[in-house]
Amino acid sequence: MTNRPLPRGVAIVGAGMSKFGAFPDKNGRDLFVEAYKEMRRSVDKGIDPSAIESFYLGNFSSDLFEHQGHTAPLLADAVGLTPIPAARVENACASGATALRQGVMAIASGMVDVVLVGGAEKMTNLPTSDVTDTLATAADVPFEIAAGFTFPGFYAAIATAYMARYEMKPEHLMNVAIKNHDNGALNPNAQFGVSIQKWMEGRIASAITKGKPAPTWGDIWDFLHDDSANPMIAWPLRLFDCSPITDGAAALLLVAEERAKDFTDHPIHIIGSGQASDAALHDRAVLTSLSAAKLAASQAYEMAGVSANDIRIAEVHDCFTIAEVVASEDIGFFAPGEGFKAAEDGMTARTGAKPINTSGGLKAKGHPVGASGVAQVFEIWKQMRGEAGERQVPVDVPLAMTHNVGATGSSCVVHIYERRN
């Protein structure tokens, strides 16, 4: 499948993100307004909202999470953008990146010059069981959910297949969780802005304060192997292998490349975009790789004229720790069966050779499903402009990537970004 170069260049000139977490006093609209306001503040030379010509919103299921449909025009109205066209894009957990791709295509086609891309999801209104049921609608309901699968079970199946093929141990997945919580601890927007080491110390301090016996964990590995502290969810995945239920929103301002200097002297260019789909998990011959992710990455590389070796950092879809391991191989950073070893060796750490999920990833930053793909780009924007604060990678970042997966890989969207100054 050939992926032609963009007929017209597209650049990001603004990016914003709400705090991620659980906010009982806010709805998805409130969170998007926060992200939009931060996006406006980030545009170096300012933005007149009347210049925005179209709005694409990534949102998985406001219908079920908030009992609110027709979300895009309502959010457009909330930030004062009516009557521009506004459309909600639903593609499971890849909704945000799919909305971004729609915005890229709208500008590349020449139809518009300035596009707002957003992502928003308010998930915590529902009890966990209902959230699980809502997320399950992204699977093949008659053939998978009726058989008793949930998403932890799906990714546990991927993990066990990977372990059988490549001799990975459950402890290797813990390396991913530790890394991403370390990164999340440096991210002020993260839902879990604390390392697992600090989390463990907090549990000990809390027990002592309450007059209870202090846990006797000798180190972080004892903590992660303790069924009371890190219970098994679906073997081999424990609680700290799973991304949380999250409320949050993010926003990006895209413009035609020739107009980027009207907004900033430091745009981030989108030079590659790929999207692919696949059958449901039960219908696949191989579980240790996502073919849609490999194809989307290949398309994006071809369009950008670069390879995996050229990419400095990536934000990948780590809804579960095994998902990051598989993603690191699917995008070509590591050979099949080598992703978990790379994490163990520190190659994917913030200071490693191939930093992955410097934001904390979905695992620690949080996973408001419709917003996750857009929030990935917010992190890339910060890192490429040298504005990531304590979590800034210690090297220059001229090229970067995002990888956003829907469900168990039935959808995947990959984008590649370039900084030219």
Secondary structure, 3 states (H helix, E strand, C coil): CCCCCCCCCEEEEEEEECCCECCCCCCHHHHHHHHHHHHHHHCCCCCCHHHCCEEEEECCCHHHHCCCCCHHHHHHHHCCCCCCCEEEECCHHHHHHHHHHHHHHHHHCCCCCEEEEEEEEECCCCCHHHHHHHHHCCCCCCCCHHHCCCHHHHHHHHHHHHHHHHCCCHHHHHHHHHHHHHHHCCCCCCCCCCCHHHHHHHHHHHHHHCCCCCCCCCCHHHHHHCCCCCCEEECCEEHHHECCCCEEEEEEEEEEHHHHHHCCCCCEEEEEEEEEECCCHHHCCCCCCCHHHHHHHHHHHHHHCCCHHHCCEEECCCCEHHHHHHHHHHCCCCCCCCHHHHHHCCCCCCCCCCCECCCCHHHHHCCCHHHHHHHHHHHHHHHHCCCCHHHCCCCCCCEEEEEEEECCCCEEEEEEEECCC
